[in-house]
Each structure stands twice: as C-alpha cells, then as structure tokens.
C-alpha cells in the first residue's frame, strides 16, 4: 500500500491588520517530498503521527507538500494561489497512490476565499477524482463547512485543547485510510451545526470536558468511527463561523446523525457555561501577589499570537512594571527592533527603548523603558511540550532585560509560549519564580499546569479577547448566540 501525505495549515484572524503572505509560511516551513519525512519523523504532530503509523503498518509514505504559517490576518490571493499550486504539484509528483492523508487546519481564510480548506479539498478532488480515499485531520478550532464534508471521506478533529492529541489523529488517519483501501470501512459523515460562538475553552475543564466525554461515549458504540466537537474559531468573520459536531460511522449515516445531534444538543444546553470570567491584568496580578504557593502563572489570553494577535501587546507587561514585583518574569514580547538594539549594545548595557505596541493601537501603547541587558541568545530551542514535542524553534535574536523587578524576554519572531524552554534558554528557571507571565490562551497549560501552583487568565483589549461580543462582525450568519437572542429549532 502507498499513501501520500501533505499539510497546509493556517488559522486566520480576519480582524488582524497583518496580511498572511508566502513569506510568513516560508518562515516556518515550506517542504516537499522527502524533506517532509525528515522534518516530521519523531515529532508529535499530525504528520509525525501519519509517518509513524505508516512505518508500523509497512505502508510506503510519500511527501507531497508541507507548510504552515503562524496565525495572522487574511491570506493574500497570491499566497493562496501558490499554496494550491504547490499542493497539487506535490500530489502529481507523488504518482499513483492508494490513499491521501491531509493535515489542514479548518479556519483558513484567503482573499476571496472564505473556505480555504474547502477550496483546497475541491481542487485536490478535481485532480485525483473521488475513488481514492481522502482523510483529513483538522484543528479543534475548525469552522467546518458543507464543502469540507462533501469533498473529504473523513474529517478527524483533535479532541483536546491544548492540542496534545495531534499525533494520535495522525496515527488514526493512516489506520482509517488502510481500512478504506481494504474495503473494511465505508465512512459516512454527518455535521450538526449550532448558531453558537464560544471563546477559547480548555478541554481540561468543564463544560468542554463534559462534551468530550459525551463524544467518547458515542465512539464506544459499535459502528462508530469518530465523534468530534469543533469549537470553531471565533476570530474569523465569515458566514459559516460557529460550533459544529462531526460524527463518522461505518456505512451508517443514521448512526452518525444520532451521535452528532445528541452532542450538539448537549452543547446547546451548556452554552451559557462557556461565558468567560474576565480579570484585568491588574486584578490578576493582585491575586498573584496574595498567593502563598508558587509559581503563579498569568496568561495574557487577549494577545495570543497563536490566535493571530501581534504578540507585542503591552497591557500585562505595563501592569507588571507598575506592581512592585520581585522574582517575576515575562515571556515574551515580540519586538525585533528592541532585540536587535540590545544585541548591538551587548550584555551588561543599560538601554532606553520603546518596547512593544508597534503593530497597532488596540493592544496597548509602547512602553518607555530603561532596562539592563542580562543575556542575549539566538532564540533557538527544541519544543518539550506534549504539543509538538521535538519541534525545532527559532525565535531569532532574543534578549533578557531586567527592569522594576521583572525579567522581560524580547524575541524577534512571534509565537505563543508553549513550554518553559524559552525561559531556560535565557537562564530563567520558572519553577523558582513567584510570578510567571506569558502570552497564550490555552496551549501553555500542557507544560505549565504540572509545574505551577495556580493559573490566572487575564484579559484586556485584543484580537483574541474572550469577549467575542466586542468584535464588529459584518458577514456572519445571524442570529447567533451570544451576539443575538436565539431560539434553536
């Protein structure tokens, strides 16, 4: 048996003023053929799982094209055209295969293309036809569309947020592809849609945890293949934004429908439980200072680069500098100008800079700062989080500054913080800090929950605020809860 694998991933925040270009994809990955197998073998991600299962089953696996860009604004038309061309060319170069396994996100938006993944799937089908099995892995935040359901044989969503089960979905994709090729599986999918937007919600806690348990219960039913709760991505202003449930059964659409509708009913009944409890940075720091067990981790959810924000927001950092803290660290703020200047001045220098706040005004004004340059690094480390463990990361020129009792990390490439590695790189052991502040919504929990005494989420104006009602949606199918009063039929 011979399969081809590929990946094109982007989570698009249409409210961002930073367009997503080919260069932003190339910054992270732009791989073809065997390069894909070398880059992802032994890595806990979707493609790593696909490669490993193929190895276990003695299936020949061919790489087509793999790329991803960190979340940002709408993908430019030229970039979309390049991505589609590279994907189709990679499929063509792979030659005759028995099945296709694609790693997509589900919340991509390009200029003139609301349904990025649906468009790519349709293009693939036009090239290869409908006789070959096509299995797609998706992020939990996918906005699942009719086209995606129509063009794919199976859509597999991650269940967990933090997404620590991407590798497992990759394993499962190849396993199901093999079953389809052997004629043991005839998948039937059903999508249940809800007029509902929810903010980022960890699956470690209720209500999302309860809904996953309902999905798992359905998956234990004879004939069921998969049942996934897709949270949707609330920061995309497109008509089909919203929560969905996708169930897959073996040659039994009615079973898939019953499962999807049952879980959808549960989500709707729990919709008010998703309403966020919002603390400001100042309020969160007051709680942290009063704590008796450490470290206390504060996550700035409203400036989460993993959701398409600039990563240079200053609300939490400014509050830290004004809070008379000791043994506190902040990791990290995106500011390549400051990082470059610190590298020019060298370790031991005292510098005066305007830090952060350079992308837009929404996330806060720049901070006028006098700081001591404690250490300089190249920003390179290996991810240790269960999310993507083994992934090489390069944040470019990076610096550890010290000011007002706070260690401040500044890097040249924006990402959310997944684990403690960026701190360790700069000589900071977060387990010995009292207060650790970072930019992320949920993914940091995979590494920081086991080592922290308490986690406090803080919110402020930003492109990933928990208060979805603050966004000026123009294209969304209405009515939708919680923006509108809704009576679900």
C-alpha positions in Angstrom: 0.0 0.0 0.0 1.2 3.5 -0.8 -0.1 6.8 0.6 0.7 10.5 0.1 0.7 13.0 3.0 0.6 16.8 2.9 0.0 19.7 5.2 -1.3 23.3 4.6 -2.2 24.9 7.9 -3.3 28.4 8.8 -5.6 29.8 11.5 -6.7 33.2 10.1 -7.8 36.1 12.3 -9.7 38.2 9.8 -9.6 41.2 12.3 -5.8 41.4 12.1 -4.2 44.1 10.1 -1.2 41.9 9.2 -1.8 40.1 5.9 -0.5 36.5 5.7 2.0 36.2 2.8 4.0 33.4 1.3 7.0 34.8 3.3 5.2 34.1 6.6 4.6 30.5 5.5 8.2 30.1 4.4 9.4 31.4 7.8 8.0 28.2 9.5 8.0 25.5 6.8 8.0 25.1 3.0 8.9 21.5 2.4 8.5 19.0 -0.4 9.0 15.3 -0.9 11.4 13.6 1.4 12.1 16.8 3.3 8.7 16.4 4.9 9.5 12.9 6.2 12.8 14.0 7.6 11.3 17.1 9.3 8.4 15.3 10.9 9.7 11.9 11.8 9.8 11.5 15.6 7.8 14.8 16.1 4.5 14.7 18.0 2.4 16.5 15.3 -0.2 15.4 12.7 2.4 14.5 10.0 4.6 12.8 12.6 1.7 10.5 13.5 1.0 9.7 9.9 4.6 8.8 9.2 4.9 6.6 12.3 1.7 4.7 11.6 2.8 4.1 8.0 6.1 2.7 9.4 4.3 0.5 11.8 2.0 -0.9 9.1 4.8 -1.2 6.5 3.0 1.3 4.3 5.0 3.3 1.8 4.5 7.0 2.5 5.3 9.8 0.1 5.5 13.5 1.0 3.8 16.0 -1.3 4.0 19.5 0.2 4.0 20.8 3.8 3.7 24.4 5.0 2.3 26.3 7.9 2.3 29.9 9.0 1.7 31.4 12.4 -1.8 32.8 12.7 -2.3 36.3 11.4 -4.6 38.2 9.0 -6.3 37.1 5.8 -4.1 35.1 3.4 -3.3 37.1 0.2 -4.7 35.9 -3.1 -1.2 35.4 -4.5 -0.2 33.3 -1.5 -3.4 31.2 -1.8 -2.6 30.5 -5.4 0.9 29.5 -4.6 -0.2 27.1 -1.8 -2.8 25.5 -4.0 -0.3 25.1 -6.9 2.4 23.6 -4.6 -0.1 21.2 -3.1 -1.4 20.0 -6.4 2.1 19.7 -7.9 3.2 17.7 -4.9 0.2 15.3 -5.4 1.1 14.9 -9.0 4.7 14.2 -8.3 3.8 11.5 -5.8 2.5 9.4 -8.6 0.0 6.6 -8.1 -1.1 6.2 -4.5 -3.8 4.2 -2.7 -4.9 7.0 -0.3 -4.4 10.6 0.6 -3.9 11.9 4.2 -4.0 15.7 4.5 -3.3 17.8 7.6 -5.3 21.0 7.4 -6.5 23.5 10.0 -10.1 24.3 9.2 -10.1 28.1 10.0 -8.2 29.4 7.0 -9.4 32.4 5.1 -7.9 33.9 1.9 -8.8 37.0 -0.1 -12.0 36.0 -2.0 -12.0 32.5 -0.4 -13.9 32.2 2.8 -13.5 28.4 3.0 -9.7 28.0 2.4 -9.7 24.3 3.3 -12.8 23.5 1.3 -11.3 25.2 -1.8 -8.1 23.1 -1.4 -10.0 19.9 -1.0 -12.1 20.7 -4.0 -9.0 21.3 -6.1 -7.4 18.0 -4.9 -10.6 16.1 -5.9 -10.7 17.7 -9.3 -7.2 16.4 -9.8 -7.4 12.9 -8.3 -11.1 12.1 -8.6 -13.4 10.6 -5.9 -12.4 7.0 -6.0 -9.3 7.5 -3.9 -9.8 7.7 -0.1 -9.1 11.2 1.3 -8.7 11.5 5.1 -8.2 15.0 6.6 -7.0 15.9 10.1 -8.3 19.2 11.5 -7.7 21.5 14.4 -10.3 21.7 17.1 -11.0 25.3 16.1 -12.0 24.4 12.6 -15.1 26.1 11.1 -16.4 23.0 9.4 -18.2 23.7 6.2 -20.5 21.9 3.8 -17.8 21.8 1.2 -15.3 20.2 3.6 -17.9 17.5 4.4 -18.6 16.9 0.7 -15.0 16.7 -0.5 -13.4 14.6 2.2 -14.2 11.0 3.1 -13.3 11.5 6.8 -12.7 14.7 8.8 -10.8 13.9 12.0 -10.7 16.7 14.6 -8.4 16.8 17.6 -10.4 16.4 20.9 -8.1 18.3 23.2 -7.2 21.9 23.9 -4.3 22.2 24.5 -3.9 20.1 21.3 -1.9 17.3 22.7 -3.5 14.7 20.6 -2.5 15.9 17.1 -0.1 12.9 16.8 -2.8 10.5 17.7 -5.1 11.9 15.0 -2.3 11.4 12.5 -1.9 7.8 13.5 -5.7 7.3 13.2 -5.8 8.9 9.7 -3.4 6.3 8.3 -5.2 3.5 10.1 -8.5 4.5 8.7 -7.1 5.0 5.2 -5.8 1.4 5.3 -9.2 0.1 6.3 -10.8 2.0 3.4 -8.3 0.7 0.9 -9.0 -2.9 2.1 -12.8 -2.3 1.9 -13.3 -2.8 5.6 -14.6 0.8 6.1 -17.2 2.8 4.2 -17.3 6.1 6.2 -20.5 8.1 6.5 -20.2 11.6 8.0 -22.8 13.9 9.5 -22.3 17.5 10.6 -24.5 19.1 13.2 -24.3 22.9 13.2 -25.1 25.3 16.0 -25.9 29.0 15.9 -23.2 29.5 18.6 -19.8 31.2 19.1 -17.7 30.2 22.1 -14.5 31.8 23.3 -11.3 29.7 23.6 -12.2 26.9 26.1 -9.8 24.4 27.6 -10.9 20.8 27.5 -9.2 20.2 30.8 -12.2 21.8 32.5 -16.0 21.8 32.2 -18.0 22.5 30.1 -15.8 21.4 27.2 -14.5 18.4 29.2 -18.1 17.2 29.7 -18.8 17.5 26.0 -15.7 15.5 25.1 -16.9 12.8 27.5 -20.1 12.6 25.5 -18.2 12.3 22.3 -16.1 9.5 23.7 -19.2 7.6 24.9 -20.5 7.7 21.3 -17.2 6.5 19.9 -17.6 3.3 22.0 -20.8 2.5 20.2 -20.5 -0.4 17.6 -20.0 1.0 14.1 -18.9 4.5 15.3 -15.5 5.7 14.0 -15.2 9.2 15.4 -17.2 12.0 17.1 -15.6 15.4 17.4 -16.7 18.7 19.0 -15.3 21.5 16.8 -15.2 24.7 18.8 -14.9 26.9 15.7 -12.6 29.9 15.5 -14.4 33.0 16.8 -12.0 35.5 15.3 -13.0 34.8 11.6 -15.7 37.0 10.2 -17.2 34.5 7.7 -20.7 33.3 7.1 -20.1 29.7 8.3 -18.4 30.5 11.6 -19.7 28.5 14.5 -19.6 25.4 16.6 -20.2 22.1 14.9 -20.1 18.4 15.7 -18.9 15.9 13.1 -19.6 12.2 13.6 -18.3 9.4 11.4 -19.8 5.9 11.3 -19.1 2.8 9.2 -21.7 2.7 6.4 -24.4 4.1 8.8 -25.3 7.7 8.2 -28.2 7.5 10.6 -25.9 6.4 13.5 -23.6 9.3 12.6 -26.5 11.7 12.6 -27.8 10.5 16.0 -24.4 10.9 17.6 -23.8 14.4 16.2 -27.2 15.7 17.1 -27.0 14.3 20.6 -23.7 16.0 21.3 -25.0 19.2 19.7 -28.0 19.2 22.0 -25.7 18.9 25.0 -23.5 21.8 23.8 -26.6 24.0 23.3 -27.9 23.2 26.8 -24.5 24.2 28.2 -24.0 27.3 26.1 -24.2 29.7 29.0 -21.5 27.8 30.8 -19.0 29.0 28.2 -19.4 32.6 29.3 -15.9 33.8 30.4 -15.0 35.1 33.8 -12.7 38.0 32.8 -10.0 39.5 35.0 -7.9 42.6 34.0 -4.1 42.4 34.2 -4.1 44.5 37.4 -6.7 42.3 39.0 -4.8 39.1 38.1 -1.6 40.5 39.5 -3.2 41.4 42.8 -4.4 37.8 43.2 -0.9 36.5 42.3 0.8 38.8 44.8 -1.6 37.5 47.5 -0.8 33.9 46.7 1.0 31.6 49.2 2.1 28.9 46.8 4.3 29.5 43.7 4.8 29.8 40.8 1.7 31.6 39.8 1.2 31.7 36.0 -0.7 34.6 34.4 -1.6 34.0 30.8 -2.5 37.1 28.7 -5.2 35.5 26.6 -6.2 38.6 24.7 -2.8 38.9 23.0 -2.3 35.3 22.0 -0.1 35.0 18.8 -1.5 31.5 18.4 -4.8 33.2 17.6 -3.4 35.8 15.2 -2.5 38.7 17.5 0.6 40.8 17.1 2.3 39.4 20.2 3.6 42.9 21.1 0.7 43.9 23.4 1.7 45.9 26.5 -1.2 45.8 28.9 0.0 42.9 31.1 3.7 43.9 31.0 2.9 47.5 31.9 0.8 46.3 34.9 3.8 44.2 36.0 6.2 47.0 35.8 3.9 49.2 37.9 3.1 46.4 40.5 6.3 46.5 42.6 7.1 42.8 41.9 10.1 40.6 42.8 11.0 37.2 41.3 8.7 37.8 38.3 9.3 37.1 34.7 7.5 37.9 31.4 8.0 35.7 28.4 7.8 37.0 25.8 7.1 40.2 23.9 7.6 40.4 20.1 9.9 43.3 19.2 12.7 42.6 16.7 13.8 46.3 16.9 14.5 46.2 20.6 16.1 42.7 20.4 18.4 43.9 17.6 19.3 47.0 19.6 20.1 45.0 22.7 22.4 42.7 20.7 24.2 45.8 19.4 24.7 47.2 22.9 25.7 43.9 24.5 25.3 42.1 27.8 25.8 44.5 30.8 24.5 47.5 29.0 21.6 49.7 30.2 19.4 50.7 27.4 16.5 53.0 26.9 13.8 51.7 24.5 10.2 52.0 23.4 9.1 48.3 23.9 6.1 46.7 22.2 2.9 48.4 20.9 4.3 48.7 17.4 1.7 46.7 15.3 -1.5 48.5 16.3 -3.1 50.6 19.0 -5.6 48.0 20.1 -3.1 46.0 22.2 -1.6 49.0 24.1 0.9 51.8 23.6 4.7 51.2 23.6 6.4 51.2 27.0 9.2 53.7 27.6 11.7 51.5 29.4 15.1 51.8 30.9 16.4 48.2 31.3 19.6 46.2 32.0 20.7 43.7 29.3 21.1 40.4 31.3 21.6 37.9 28.5 21.5 37.5 24.7 20.6 34.4 22.7 19.9 33.2 19.2 16.3 32.2 20.1 16.8 28.6 19.2 15.4 25.6 21.2 13.5 22.3 20.9 9.9 22.2 22.0 9.4 19.9 25.0 5.7 20.4 25.4 3.4 17.4 24.6 2.1 19.7 21.9 4.7 19.3 19.1 7.4 17.8 21.2 10.6 17.6 19.3 9.9 20.6 17.0 12.9 22.9 16.4 12.0 26.5 17.0 13.9 29.7 16.0 12.7 33.0 17.5 15.6 34.9 16.1 17.7 37.4 18.1 16.4 37.3 21.7 17.2 39.2 24.9 16.5 39.0 28.6 16.0 42.5 30.0 15.6 43.4 33.7 13.6 46.4 35.0 11.5 47.1 38.0 12.0 43.6 39.5 10.8 41.9 36.3 12.8 39.8 33.9 11.5 40.5 30.4 12.1 38.3 27.4 12.0 40.0 24.0 12.2 37.9 20.7 12.3 38.6 17.0 9.7 36.0 15.8 6.2 36.0 17.3 4.7 32.8 18.8 2.7 31.9 21.9 4.6 30.3 24.7 4.1 26.5 24.8 6.6 25.5 27.4 9.4 26.7 29.7 12.1 26.3 27.0 12.3 30.0 26.0 12.8 30.9 29.7 15.5 28.2 30.2 17.3 29.5 27.1 17.7 32.8 28.8 18.8 31.4 32.2 15.4 31.5 33.9 14.0 28.5 35.9 10.3 29.3 36.1 9.8 26.9 39.0 11.9 29.2 41.1 9.9 32.3 40.1 7.0 33.6 42.1 5.1 35.1 39.1 5.4 33.9 35.5 3.5 35.8 32.8 3.1 34.7 29.2 1.1 35.2 26.1 -1.2 32.2 25.3 -4.8 31.3 25.6 -4.7 27.6 26.5 -1.8 25.7 24.9 0.7 26.7 27.6 -1.3 24.6 30.0 0.1 21.3 28.6 3.5 22.2 30.1 2.7 24.8 32.8 -0.2 23.1 34.7 2.1 20.3 36.1 4.7 22.8 37.4 2.5 25.8 38.6 0.7 26.3 41.8 -2.1 28.4 40.2 -3.0 29.7 36.7 -4.8 33.0 36.4 -6.1 34.1 33.0 -6.1 37.9 32.3 -7.9 39.7 29.5 -7.7 43.2 28.0 -8.4 44.7 24.6 -7.0 42.4 21.9 -7.7 40.3 18.9 -8.1 37.2 21.0 -10.1 38.6 23.9 -12.6 36.2 25.5 -15.3 38.8 25.0 -16.4 37.9 21.5 -19.2 40.4 21.6 -16.7 43.2 21.2 -15.9 42.3 17.6 -17.6 44.0 14.7 -18.8 41.0 12.7 -20.1 42.0 9.3 -20.5 38.8 7.4 -21.6 36.2 10.0 -24.8 34.3 9.5 -27.2 35.7 12.1 -28.8 35.3 14.6 -26.0 33.6 16.6 -25.5 33.3 20.3 -24.2 35.1 22.4 -24.4 38.1 19.9 -28.2 37.6 19.5 -31.1 36.0 21.3 -31.5 32.6 19.6 -34.3 30.1 19.6 -32.8 26.9 18.2 -35.2 24.8 16.2 
